[in-house]
Amino acid sequence: MQVGEVAFLRVREAALVLGMSSSATYEMANTWLATGGRTGLPAVRMGRRILIPRAAIDRLAAVGTDDSDPDGLAS
């Protein structure tokens, strides 16, 4: 994460960054919350708001960029 970059994105903002529809992003975030983080898009609930950690989006963007990582999940 860069200096000045927000730590959390609203679901609609995350959808834009990921190139997904807002409804699909909400569905994946709600799946994460409902399954205790076993599947879906990493998300946290702050009151009524669902937020997506910027670090989770950065990890998704890095998938497959590090050949030394056997799982394809560069950190």
N, C-alpha and C positions, 0 to 999 in steps of 0.2 A: 504494500500500500504506500502511496506517495504522500508526502507532507501536504496537508490541505485537502486530501481526499476524504470523503465521508466514510465512516466505518460500516454504516448500514444504508441500504437502499429500500425505498418503498417497492412493493411488488411491481407496480407499473413501470418504475424506473429500471428495475432488474429485467423486466420483460424486454424493454428496448435494448438494453445492453446485450442480452442473450439472443435477440432476434426471434423472440417467441411472442405469442399472443398473451395478453394479460390474463385471460381466462385459463389458459394452460399453465401459466406461471403460478396463479393462485391455486390451481388444483394440485400442482406438484408441491407447493409450500404447505398446503393443508395436509397432504399425504405425509410429509415429513413430521409435522406436528402430531398427527394421529398415530403414527407408528413409532413414536419416540426416537426418531432419527434413523430408523432402519432403511428407509427408502424415501425417495422424493428429493426436493430441493431444500437444502438447509435453510431454516427459517427460525425466527424467534417471535414470540408474541409480546408486545409492549402495550398493555391495556387492550384496546380493541384493534390496534394496528398490528399487521404482520410485516416484519422487516427481514430482509435478506442480507446476511453478512457479505460485505464486499470481498472479504478474503475467500469466501466460498466461490464467488464468481471468478476470482483470479485463479483459484485451483482448477475450476472447470476449464478455463481458457488454456491452462498449462497441460492438460491431458494430452499425452502423446508427444510432448516436446522434449522429453528427457529419455533417451534410449537406455540409460542405465537403470531406470526404474522398472522392475519386472511387472508391476501392476498397471503401468501407464499413468500413475497418479503422481506427477511431480509436485513437490511442495515448495 
